[in-house]
Amino acid sequence: MRQIVLDTETTGLEPSKGHRVIEIGCVELVNRKLTGKHYHQYLQPERDIEEQAIEIHGITNDFLKDKPVFSAIADEFMAFVDGAQLIIHNAPFDVGFINNELKLFKGKYSTITDYCSIIDTLAMAREKHPGQKNNLDALCKRYTVDNSQRDLHGALLDSEILADVYLMMTGGQTALLLSDKDDNSGNSQSGASEAVRRLTSTSNTPIIKASDLELTAHLDKLATIDKKSAGQCLWLKQGKE
């Protein structure tokens, strides 16, 4: 069974308002094991990124100036995911953006669901844990998945973290390693990315909780983001799930 854990970063929240995909990150699972193969690409969206989006993922307009447009990588991306089961957190968001890119591409592809089946881990988490927070950070805490490197949202890192979470949610992990070596048999490392390597949590790892002062500073920062984005701070929205 081949599964692809996928995440995207975008210029804003709604493709209907002209927002575009600026980063795609995928990691491959075969028979519930991380194979080390991944696909990662930054994209030139041909429009500016909203300031509140930059505050979330840290990707700037200048950084994307020399990156390829989606049409230049569409065949490569679709070849990587074709026939796989896609695992996505809040799948309607990412699927909607990818379908919009395929529509704008006007190539041989229709919608992503014509080539892949979809598992929405947010819907799965809400069913398993009704009335609780089910954003990715909350699930990492619940299933003891290390997300200490997640200072900002990033498609490749988030897809690897989600792979760990998904495996724990569905019966426990069977493998946590990504290959340290380049794989020339389908492992695309477009852009300036490298395979993400993390230390897995163990029973001997101390848990250091944020102090009251740190929590207050965190909430103040989120309030500032929310004010600047006219109430569109995703972290505050997720905190209400």
C-alpha positions in Angstrom: 0.0 0.0 0.0 1.5 3.3 -1.1 0.5 6.4 0.8 1.7 10.0 0.4 1.5 12.4 3.3 1.0 15.9 1.7 1.0 19.5 2.9 1.1 22.8 1.1 1.8 26.4 1.9 -0.1 29.2 0.1 -0.2 32.9 -0.5 -3.5 33.2 1.4 -6.6 31.3 2.4 -8.8 31.2 -0.6 -8.0 30.1 -4.2 -11.3 31.7 -5.3 -9.6 35.1 -4.4 -6.6 34.3 -6.6 -4.4 32.8 -3.9 -1.8 30.2 -5.1 0.3 27.3 -3.8 3.9 28.4 -3.0 5.2 25.1 -1.4 4.4 21.4 -1.8 5.9 18.8 0.6 5.3 15.1 0.5 6.7 12.0 2.1 6.1 8.4 1.0 4.8 5.5 3.1 4.8 2.0 1.8 3.1 -0.6 4.0 3.1 1.9 6.9 6.8 2.6 6.7 8.6 5.8 5.7 10.6 4.9 2.7 12.9 8.0 2.6 11.4 9.2 -0.7 9.9 12.6 -0.7 8.8 15.4 -3.0 9.5 19.0 -2.1 9.1 22.1 -4.3 8.8 25.9 -3.7 6.8 27.7 -6.4 6.6 31.1 -7.9 2.9 32.1 -7.5 2.9 35.0 -9.9 1.3 37.2 -7.2 2.3 38.7 -3.9 2.0 36.7 -0.6 -0.2 38.2 2.1 1.6 39.5 5.1 -0.3 37.4 7.5 0.6 34.3 5.5 4.3 35.2 5.6 4.0 35.5 9.4 2.8 31.9 9.5 5.2 30.1 7.1 8.0 32.6 6.8 8.2 32.3 3.0 8.8 35.7 1.3 8.1 37.1 -2.2 11.9 37.7 -2.7 12.7 34.0 -1.8 10.3 32.8 -4.5 11.5 35.1 -7.3 13.6 32.4 -9.0 11.4 29.4 -8.3 9.5 27.6 -11.0 5.8 28.1 -11.7 3.4 25.2 -11.1 3.0 24.4 -14.8 6.8 23.7 -14.9 6.6 21.0 -12.2 3.0 19.7 -12.7 4.1 16.5 -14.5 6.8 15.7 -12.0 4.4 16.3 -9.0 1.6 14.2 -10.5 3.9 11.4 -11.4 5.0 11.3 -7.7 1.5 11.1 -6.3 -0.3 9.2 -9.0 -2.2 6.2 -7.7 -1.3 6.8 -4.1 -3.6 7.4 -1.1 -3.0 11.0 0.0 -3.0 11.7 3.7 -3.7 15.4 4.4 -4.6 17.4 7.5 -7.7 19.5 6.7 -7.8 17.9 3.2 -10.4 20.3 1.7 -8.0 23.2 2.0 -5.0 21.5 0.3 -7.1 19.6 -2.3 -8.9 22.8 -3.2 -5.6 24.6 -3.8 -4.1 21.8 -5.8 -7.2 21.4 -7.9 -7.1 25.2 -8.6 -3.5 24.9 -9.8 -4.4 22.0 -12.1 -7.3 24.0 -13.5 -5.0 27.0 -14.1 -2.4 24.7 -15.7 -4.9 23.7 -18.3 -3.0 20.5 -19.0 -3.9 16.9 -19.2 -5.0 16.6 -15.5 -8.5 17.2 -14.1 -8.7 17.0 -10.3 -6.3 15.3 -7.9 -9.1 13.0 -6.7 -9.2 11.4 -10.2 -5.7 10.1 -9.6 -5.5 9.6 -5.8 -7.8 8.7 -2.9 -7.9 11.1 0.1 -7.7 10.6 3.9 -8.4 13.7 6.0 -6.6 13.3 9.3 -8.5 16.3 10.7 -11.8 14.6 10.1 -10.4 11.4 11.5 -9.1 13.2 14.7 -12.4 14.9 15.3 -14.1 11.5 15.1 -11.6 9.9 17.5 -11.4 12.9 19.9 -14.6 14.9 19.7 -14.7 18.2 21.6 -10.9 18.4 21.8 -8.2 20.4 20.0 -7.3 18.5 16.8 -4.8 20.8 15.1 -1.4 19.3 14.2 0.3 20.7 17.3 -2.4 19.3 19.6 -2.2 15.9 18.0 1.6 15.9 18.4 1.2 16.5 22.1 -1.5 13.8 22.4 0.5 11.2 20.6 3.9 12.2 21.9 5.3 13.1 18.5 8.2 15.4 18.5 7.4 18.8 16.8 10.2 20.8 18.4 11.5 22.0 15.0 8.1 23.4 14.0 8.8 27.1 14.7 7.0 28.0 11.5 4.7 26.1 9.2 6.6 24.3 6.4 5.2 21.8 3.9 7.9 19.2 4.1 8.4 19.3 7.8 4.7 19.3 8.5 4.1 16.3 6.2 6.8 14.3 8.0 5.3 15.2 11.4 1.8 14.3 10.1 3.1 10.9 8.9 4.2 10.2 12.5 0.8 11.4 13.8 -1.2 9.4 11.3 0.7 6.2 12.1 0.1 6.7 15.8 -3.5 7.5 15.3 -4.0 4.3 13.2 -2.3 1.7 15.4 1.2 2.9 16.2 4.3 3.6 14.1 6.3 0.9 12.4 9.2 3.1 11.2 10.4 6.6 11.9 13.5 7.0 9.7 13.9 9.0 6.6 16.9 8.0 4.4 20.0 10.1 5.0 21.1 9.5 1.4 19.8 10.8 -1.9 17.6 8.3 -3.7 17.8 8.4 -7.5 14.8 6.1 -7.9 12.0 8.7 -7.7 13.1 10.8 -4.7 12.7 14.4 -5.8 14.4 17.0 -3.7 13.6 20.1 -5.8 14.3 23.5 -4.3 16.9 23.8 -1.6 15.5 21.2 0.7 17.0 18.3 2.5 15.4 15.2 4.0 14.1 16.2 7.5 15.8 14.3 10.3 14.4 14.3 13.8 15.1 12.6 17.1 12.1 10.5 18.1 10.7 10.9 21.6 11.6 8.3 24.2 10.5 7.6 27.7 13.7 9.2 29.0 13.2 12.5 27.2 12.2 15.3 29.7 9.1 17.2 29.0 9.7 20.9 29.6 6.4 22.9 29.8 6.2 26.6 28.9 6.2 29.0 31.8 3.3 31.3 32.5 5.4 34.2 31.1 6.1 32.3 27.9 2.5 31.3 27.5 1.4 35.0 27.9 4.0 36.1 25.4 2.8 33.4 23.0 -0.9 34.5 23.3 0.2 38.2 22.9 1.9 37.3 19.6 -1.1 35.4 18.3 -3.3 38.4 19.2 -1.0 40.6 17.2 -1.2 38.3 14.2 -5.0 38.1 14.6 -5.3 41.9 14.6 -3.1 42.4 11.6 -4.9 39.6 9.6 -8.4 41.0 10.5 -9.3 37.9 12.6 -7.7 35.3 10.3 -5.0 33.9 12.6 -5.1 30.2 11.9 -3.6 29.2 15.2 -6.3 30.9 17.1 -8.9 29.3 14.9 -7.4 25.9 15.3 -7.3 26.4 19.1 -11.1 26.7 19.0 -11.6 23.3 17.2 
